[in-house]
Amino acid sequence: KVSSGGGGTLTAVNIVDLEQYLSSVIGAEMSPSWPQEALKAQAVAARSYALYQRDRYGNSIYDVGDTQAWQVYKGLETEANTTQAAVEATKGQVLTYNGKIIEAVFHSSSGGHTENVEDVWSEPRPYLRGVPDYDAGSPVYEWSSSITRAQLSNLMGVGNISAIKPERTSSTGRVISVRAIGSDGERLFSGEQLQQLLNLRSTLFTINPNGNSFAIYGRGFGHGVGMSQWGAYNLARQGYNYQQILGHYYRNSALAKIKIN
């Protein structure tokens, strides 16, 4: 059961077979034209994630939502022969740790190295450890933008801003917290808060003054935890199979096959 929105007192619920649901999710999360081994890796990760979410967060109305807060589901429009083949080839396969299905989170691109989960969220997981990524050359591997000093000052709420200094970063440089310094004082922001305020692709960024503006340079797209989709794409193109791809990004996990009701 997939919730396709809410609001008010009415929630529309789409009842979908799990494997059919996955065919659409893969096409929404990856391009159906991507290498089959990358699509298979996404199928196993998405199946594991959906079942983990259903067991932990599902309710009497629906099992999972259809947005990026869960995983993107768009129905028939993102199904394709390639995504259906990837689901069929991995039917019932999930990732486990100590016999339990894992929270197999994924993201677009880490910018060179994925993150230990506790550096992004709070709870350590033995299967969500930072590993070298293979996303170099992806469209979102590197990016840059700028913002005027006046615009940034208005957003930060510390008067005329002079600097934004990192307070805490992860081992890879992902921003955990920053301090905005201005004419009216200082203010602490989390990396995620600043990412949302400035509409950045990730928290792996630097902001430096450049005359009457601030230059922003960043890498990657998403939270950087678990499987990197562009990394999976590049590994598949180099000849790695989906089991190897999953083993790289979800350390200490094991593939298992379950019977799906």
N, C-alpha and C positions, 0 to 999 in steps of 0.2 A: 504494500500500500504506500503510495507516494503522495504527499501533500503538494498540491500545485497552487499554493497561495492561501491567504486567509484574509483577515480584516473583517470587522463587524462580527456578526454571529454565524457566518456561513464559511465553511472550509470545504473546498472541492477536493475530493480524494480520488486518485486514479489507481485502480487495482490492476497491478501488472505482474506477470510472471517474472521471477528474479532474473532469469537468464535473458529474457527479452529486455528487461529494464537495463541490464548491463550493456547490451548491444547499442542502446541509445547513449548511455553514459560515456562509453568509450569514444563514440563519435563526437560527443560534445567536449570531452576532455582532451582528445587528440584528433588530428586529422585522419579520416579513414584511409588516406593515401600513404600514411606512414608505414614503415616496415612491419611485417606481421609479428615479429618477435617483440617489438615495442608494444603493439596492440595487445598481445597476449599478456605481457607483464602488467599492462594497465588493467586488463580484465581480472587478473588474480587480485591485484591491489584493490580495485573497486569492489569486487565481490567481498573480500575480507572486510573492507571498510564499511560496506553497507550492512553486513551481518553484525559487526561489532556495534555500529550505531543503533541498529534495531534493538539489540539486546540491552544496550545501556540507556538509550534516550528515546526509544520508540514509546508510543502511548496507545491508548485504546482507540484513537481516531486514525492515526497513521504511523507507519514504521519509520520512514525517513522523509525528509524534505527534498525539494528539487533545486535548491540554490547552491551557491558556492560554499555556504556555511555547512552543507552536507556534501553533496557532489552534484554537478550540473546534470539535469535530466530534461530533455526537450522532446521526448516522444519519438514518433516515427521519422521526423525530419532529420535526425542525426544517425539513424540506423543505415548501415550499408552492408554489402556482401562481405567486405573485409572485417568489419566489426563483429558480424554474426559468426564468421569463421573463427575469429580469435576467442570468442566466448565458447563456441562448441569445442574447440581444441583444448580448452582448459576447464571443461565443465566440472563444476563441483570443487575445484581446487581453491584452497585458501591458504593463507600464511598463518602459522601458529607459533606460539612460544609457551613452553610447559603445557602443551596440550590445549591451549586456549587460543581462539582467533585473536589476532593482533589488531590494533588500531593503525591500519596501514595508510597513513596520511601520505599525500604527495603534493607536488607543486610544479610549476612550469620550469623554472631554472634557478639554480642556487647561486650562480655567479662564480663558480669554481670549486666550492666545497660546501657540502651540506652541513647542517647544524646538529649538535647534541640537543635533544628535545628540551632539556631543562634550561638551556640558554635562551629559548624562545618562549616556552610555556613553563609550567612549574614542576611537573612531576617527571622524574627520570624514567626512562624505559630502556631496557637492555637491548631492544631491537631498533631503537631510533637513535643511532650514534652518528656523529659527523664523519663523513667519508669524502675522499676526493671525488669531484664531479667531472663529467665529460661533456659539459654543455657549452664549451668554448665554440664560438662561431654562430651560436643561436641568435635570432633577431633580438632577444632580450638579455643577452649576456652582458652587454654594456649599454649604458644610456646616460644622457646628460640633459640638463635644462637649467634655466636661470629664473630668478625672481627679483624684482626690484626691492631695494631697501625699504621703501615706503609700504609696499605690499606685505613684506615679511614682518615689518614692525606692527602693522595693523593686525596680522594673524597672531603674533606672539603675545601681545598685551603687556609689553615691558617698556613702552615708550620707543624712542628712536633706537633701533637695535644696532649693536656694535659687533656682536659675535654669537655664534652658536657652538658651544664646546661639548664634545662627548664626555659624559660622566662615566658610563659603563659600556663596554662593548664585549661581544663574544670573542672567542679566540680567532675567529675569521674576520673580525671587524664589523660584524652586524651590530647596529646601534641598539642598546638596551635602554639607555636613558641619556638625555642631553640637557644642558643648561643654556637657556637663552639669556643673554646679558644685554641690557638696554639702559637708557637714560633714567628710567623710572624704577630700576631694580632688576632682579633676576627671577627666573621661573624655571622649574624643572618639568620636562616632558618625557614621556616614554617614547621609545623609538616608534612604536606603533601609532601613538598619538600624532607624532610629527609626520609620519608616512601618510596618514589619513588627511591631515591638515593641508599638506602640500601635494596630495594626490600622486605619491611616488609608487613605483612598482614593487619596492621591497624596503627593508630596513637596512640594507647594506649600501650605505651612502655616506658622502661627506658634503658639507656645506661650508663654503669659504667666501669671505667678502671679496668683491671685485669692483672697486669704484662705487658707483651708486646702485650696484646690484650684488646678489650673491649667486655664485656658481655652484650648481649641484651636480655631482657625479655619482653614479651608482651602478650596481651590477645585479643581475638576476631579477626574477619575477615571482613573488609569493613568499611564503614563510621560511622556505629553505629546509624543512624537516622531511625526512623520508625520501621517497623516490622523486628524482628530478625527471620530468617528462622529456625535456630536451636531451638530458644525459642518456636516458633510455633510447631515444631516437638515434643518437650517435653511436652508442654501443651496438645496437641492432645493425646499423649500417656497417659496422666493423666485423660483423659475423658472430656476435655473442647471442646466445639463445635466451629465452625469457627467464629460465631458471637461474642462469648466471647473473642476469640483470637484477632480478629480485634479491638474490643472495648478496649482491654488492650493496644495495641500498637499505635492505632490512637485515642487518647483521644479527646473528644468533637466532634467526627464525628458521622454521622448517615448513616445507610444503606438505599439505595434507589434503585428502579428498573426503568430502562430506556428502551425505545424502540430503538433498534439499527437498523439503516438503512444498 
